[in-house]
Amino acid sequence: MEEREFAMSQSEKPKPQIAGQEYPLLQMLKGIPVEMVLTQFMMGMRRNIVTAWDRKGTILLCNQHMARGYRKASPLEVIGANVKDFAPEEWAEERIGFVNRALDSGEALTALEIQGGQRLNCRYLPLKSLFEGSTTEAALIVVEKMNVADYRELMNSSEKDRVIYAEHISLGKLDVLSSRELEVLALMGQGFRAKDIAKILFRSVSTIENHRENIGRKLNTKDRSKLVALARLAVLLVGDASRKRAEFAAERAYRGEEEYKTLRGYDGKPGNLQTPAMKSGKPELDYQPGVFPEF
């Protein structure tokens, strides 16, 4: 049986070592078929999404957690399909772009996004398989939930300048908010009060209070702590207000129209299903993104 070689890049593969020696586990794994190791690894990843795509977005590998995200009972219903079959085209194209960027550079890529109102840390790890004289490329994608502490740690690490932010996001319940309301909620999540937010956004305190009331009405809660919790679940940043919103048809079809609207806080009032900014595709912003404190 010919050997298969998996490399993180075209350069020499790094060998994990402790005091100059290989990890003992690697010695043991040399006698175990790679298929068995991979299967056990995938079965053990119950909380994180693990998947692999080729340059065109064909899904070569996925675990049960990812399959459930696409409303499928088994990974077998997902493997071999294209990510565009399950996701909005612009959202999928952006992620396929991340795959190609990682493969072209030969280096891991970290992309932060919001999916269903939850902040995610997505790692794109380039893989190359050399087998029988042909090369196959794919990116292993590991997706994990991120909280405020995780975000702060990342922003204080050497990786900070290499992190990219996905432009197409899924806001979940927060999708009912206008761009300005998202800005206000983001700053609330970072601990700012109305007076501070008014100064940051160059608005009056009464205007910020009005936005705060509208946010509570649309999200069906007057409890400030619950609104802050939603903002912190998404690790919501001011810049997220200007990103493009993605809607996953599979989730809408799976849950049904009424349940889908209920889960996202739609109250049936005119204007809550789609804000003017969403209709025009232009964010309601008049400032330079990136100039405000973020956590």
SULZIWO-V6377 format. One line per field, one symbol per residue. phi: phi as a letter, one per 30 degrees, with the letter a starting at -180 (. if undefined). A space follows every 10 residues. Layout:
phi: ???
//
This chain:
phi: .ddcbcbdad ddddcebbhi cdeedddddd cceddddddd dddddcccdb abbddcjddc aacdddeddc icdbeddcdj dceddcbeed dddddddded dddddibdbc bcbcbiicdb cccccdbbcc bhiccccacd cccbdbcddd dddddccdde dcdccddcbc dieddddddd ddeddedddc jdcedddedd chbddddddd ddddddddci acdedddddd ddddhdcedd dcddccbcdd dddddjedde dddcidcide jddadedddd icddbbbdej ccdbh
//
